[in-house]
Amino acid sequence: RLHNGVGESYGLETSLGYSDRRCDVQLNYTLSKSLRQFDEINEGKAFAAHSDRRHNLSFIASYKPSSRWTFASTFVYASGAPYTMPRSLYISGNAMMRDMGPYNGSRLPDLHHLDLSITYWFKCSRLKYSGINFSVYNVYAHTNPTMVSWNVQLDDDNVIHLEEQYPTLYSILPSISWTVKF
């Protein structure tokens, strides 16, 4: 079924930066709100859109001590994404049923990570450079959940036990790349 509704989004975005011959620094912050309202969903009450992230902060810095080396870092913080949490679970016949709470009425935990990189540049000609880059995503291995799932166990006394789980894609991700610059 297709439903028609309305939405509104608003916010404030700020950016501060500093740059000189060797150093670049940038701080970005966004405060936003994005709501949707459909008569057929959530009893007609407005709810947070899936893309609603109240706070987004990024800090980016790079330092080039010589023409051969570049060191860079990025820190990202964002509010958790909204999701719909079940209010209760019950068994009807042989099926597990759930009674859902308010649509997008809960939020995943906030996410944050620090990324670091080092690039060594080779000069191939007057106008062409190439370099090898080593980088690490999420240096301090913070687990940033992508969704919520529920582990449901039925014990010998027919009592249901629920365990909230927050699966993640990966914690630390190192990479090596080769870059050519014209």
C-alpha positions in Angstrom: 0.0 0.0 0.0 1.1 3.5 -0.7 0.3 6.3 1.8 0.4 10.0 1.2 1.6 12.3 3.9 3.5 15.5 4.7 6.9 16.2 6.1 9.0 19.1 7.4 12.7 19.5 7.9 14.7 22.3 9.4 18.1 22.9 10.9 21.2 24.9 11.3 24.6 24.1 9.7 27.8 25.7 10.7 31.4 25.3 9.6 34.7 26.8 10.8 38.0 26.3 9.0 41.6 27.3 9.1 44.1 26.7 6.3 47.8 27.5 5.7 50.6 26.1 3.7 51.0 23.0 5.9 47.8 22.6 7.9 44.1 22.4 7.2 41.5 22.2 9.9 37.7 22.1 9.6 34.9 21.8 12.2 31.4 21.2 10.9 28.2 20.9 13.0 24.6 20.4 12.0 21.6 20.6 14.2 18.5 19.3 12.4 15.1 17.8 12.7 13.1 15.9 10.1 9.5 14.9 10.8 6.9 13.0 8.7 3.1 12.7 9.2 0.8 10.2 7.6 -2.9 9.7 8.7 -2.5 5.9 8.3 0.8 5.5 10.2 1.5 6.1 13.9 -2.2 7.0 14.6 -1.7 10.1 12.5 1.0 11.5 14.9 4.1 13.1 13.5 7.3 10.9 13.8 11.0 11.3 13.1 12.0 10.4 9.6 14.4 7.6 9.2 17.1 10.1 8.1 16.6 12.3 11.2 19.9 12.7 12.9 19.6 15.6 15.5 23.3 16.2 15.9 26.1 15.7 13.3 29.6 16.8 14.2 32.8 16.3 12.2 36.4 17.5 12.9 38.9 17.1 10.0 42.6 17.9 10.2 45.5 17.4 7.9 49.1 18.2 8.3 51.8 18.2 5.6 55.2 18.6 7.2 57.0 18.2 3.8 56.1 17.7 0.1 56.4 13.9 0.6 54.2 13.3 3.7 50.6 14.0 4.6 49.0 13.1 7.9 45.2 13.3 8.3 42.5 12.6 10.8 38.7 12.7 10.9 36.4 12.5 13.9 32.7 12.0 13.4 29.8 12.1 15.9 26.2 11.6 15.0 23.0 11.1 17.0 21.5 7.6 16.6 19.0 6.9 13.9 15.3 6.5 14.8 13.7 3.0 14.7 10.5 1.4 15.9 10.9 -0.7 19.0 8.5 -3.5 19.8 6.4 -2.9 23.0 5.7 -6.6 23.6 6.1 -10.0 22.0 3.7 -12.9 22.4 3.1 -16.3 20.9 -0.1 -17.0 19.0 -0.3 -20.6 17.8 3.2 -21.4 16.5 4.0 -17.8 15.5 5.9 -15.1 17.4 3.8 -11.9 17.2 4.9 -8.4 18.2 3.1 -5.3 19.3 5.0 -2.3 18.0 5.6 0.9 19.8 5.4 4.4 18.3 6.7 4.5 14.8 10.4 5.6 14.9 9.8 6.4 18.6 13.2 5.0 19.7 16.8 5.7 18.7 19.9 3.7 18.1 22.9 4.6 20.3 24.9 7.6 19.1 27.7 6.8 16.7 31.3 8.1 16.6 34.6 7.1 15.2 38.1 8.4 14.7 39.9 7.8 11.4 43.6 8.3 10.8 45.7 8.2 7.6 49.3 8.7 6.4 50.2 9.3 2.7 53.7 9.2 1.2 53.9 11.0 -2.1 56.2 10.1 -4.9 57.0 12.8 -7.5 56.8 11.2 -11.0 57.1 14.4 -13.1 56.5 18.1 -12.8 52.7 17.8 -13.0 52.0 14.3 -11.8 52.3 12.8 -8.3 51.5 9.4 -7.0 51.3 8.3 -3.4 50.7 5.3 -1.2 48.2 5.8 1.6 47.7 3.8 4.8 44.5 4.5 6.7 42.6 3.1 9.7 38.8 3.6 10.0 37.5 3.6 13.6 40.9 3.6 15.3 39.6 3.1 18.9 37.2 0.2 17.7 34.0 1.7 19.0 31.0 -0.5 18.0 28.6 1.6 16.0 25.3 -0.3 15.7 23.5 -0.3 12.3 20.2 -1.8 13.6 18.5 -3.4 16.6 17.6 -7.1 16.6 16.1 -9.3 19.3 17.4 -12.7 20.4 14.4 -14.6 21.6 14.9 -17.7 23.7 12.3 -20.1 25.1 13.5 -21.9 28.2 12.4 -25.3 29.6 9.6 -23.6 31.7 8.2 -22.0 28.5 9.4 -18.6 29.6 10.4 -16.2 26.9 13.7 -14.3 27.4 14.5 -11.4 25.2 18.0 -9.9 24.6 18.4 -6.7 22.7 21.3 -6.9 20.2 23.0 -4.2 18.2 24.8 -5.7 15.2 27.6 -3.8 13.7 29.4 -4.1 10.3 33.0 -3.8 11.6 35.0 -2.1 14.3 38.4 -1.4 12.9 39.0 -1.2 9.1 42.6 -0.7 7.9 43.2 0.0 4.2 46.0 0.6 1.8 45.5 2.6 -1.4 47.5 4.0 -4.3 46.6 7.5 -5.5 47.6 9.3 -8.7 47.3 13.1 -8.8 47.5 15.1 -12.0 
